[in-house]
């Protein structure tokens, strides 16, 4: 028996949702893996605080241990950042079922992978569980902070968020204009002038 239109629509949505979840998971694993591998190489091969030129002074590797958030802010509240990161990770996992757009899946995948990368440092590195120092090592000329691959993934996800929001692309992948109801689409852009009295 052939499927009805509602059944076909439901199957299509399920297929799109599954594809988005797969994209999210792959991007998250990739971002997390790149972060963990790069940090491991830095800790094993670089001296703490010693700069290594990659592209002159434009890009340097400088291994530092960050007890706080970006720009080393809140260095006495590392455990707070660990809790926030854990909450964000749980939220993304729960929220992921609503995503139908590949672009939004990439966004949340980068955010999840980057978030878990820095959370892992806070949970596993010295001086202890929940207060571990994050490994940072990328330094760009004139940029006021040293960062890591996880930070790049998080900032990239924020940039993609701004782009998708400006373009009006929703979680289902459609633009805001296309999500208008037929009544809205047929309505005149300006009210019709009233008849003279």
Residue pairs with C-beta under 8 A, 6 or more apart in sequence:
3 11
13 100
16 100
16 173
17 97
17 99
17 100
19 102
19 105
20 96
20 99
20 100
20 101
20 102
20 104
20 105
21 96
21 97
21 99
21 105
23 102
23 105
23 106
23 109
24 96
24 99
24 105
24 106
24 108
24 109
24 112
25 109
26 109
27 105
27 106
27 109
27 110
27 113
28 108
28 109
28 110
28 112
28 113
28 116
29 113
30 109
30 113
31 109
31 110
31 112
31 113
31 114
31 117
31 149
31 150
31 153
32 112
32 113
32 114
32 116
32 117
32 120
32 150
34 149
35 113
35 114
35 117
35 118
35 148
35 149
35 150
35 153
36 117
36 120
38 137
38 148
38 149
39 117
39 121
39 135
39 137
39 148
39 149
42 61
42 63
42 135
42 137
43 63
43 135
46 52
46 61
46 63
46 137
47 63
48 63
48 64
48 65
49 62
49 63
49 64
50 62
50 63
51 60
51 61
51 62
51 139
52 60
52 61
52 62
53 59
53 60
54 60
54 61
57 141
58 140
58 141
59 138
59 139
59 140
59 141
60 139
60 141
61 137
61 138
61 139
62 137
62 139
62 146
63 135
63 136
63 137
64 135
64 136
64 137
64 146
65 125
65 133
65 134
65 135
65 136
66 72
66 75
66 133
66 134
66 135
66 136
66 146
67 75
67 76
67 78
67 131
67 133
67 134
68 74
68 75
68 76
68 77
68 78
68 81
69 81
70 145
70 147
70 151
71 144
71 145
72 145
74 80
74 81
78 122
78 130
78 131
78 132
78 133
79 122
79 130
79 131
81 118
81 122
82 119
82 122
82 123
82 130
82 131
83 130
85 115
85 116
85 118
85 119
85 122
86 119
88 111
88 115
89 112
89 115
89 116
89 119
92 108
92 111
92 112
92 115
93 112
95 108
96 105
96 108
98 171
99 105
99 108
99 171
100 171
100 172
100 173
101 164
101 169
101 170
101 171
101 172
101 173
102 173
103 160
103 164
103 169
103 173
104 164
104 169
104 171
104 173
106 160
107 157
107 160
107 161
107 164
108 157
110 153
110 154
110 156
110 157
110 160
111 153
111 154
111 157
113 150
113 153
114 149
114 150
114 151
114 152
114 153
114 154
114 157
115 150
115 154
116 150
117 148
117 149
117 150
117 153
118 134
118 148
118 150
118 151
121 132
121 133
121 134
121 135
122 130
122 131
122 132
122 134
123 129
123 130
123 132
124 132
125 132
125 133
125 134
125 135
126 132
126 133
127 133
134 148
135 148
136 145
136 146
136 147
136 148
136 151
137 146
137 148
138 146
138 147
138 148
138 149
138 151
138 152
139 146
167 175
168 175
168 176
168 177
169 175
170 176
170 179
172 179
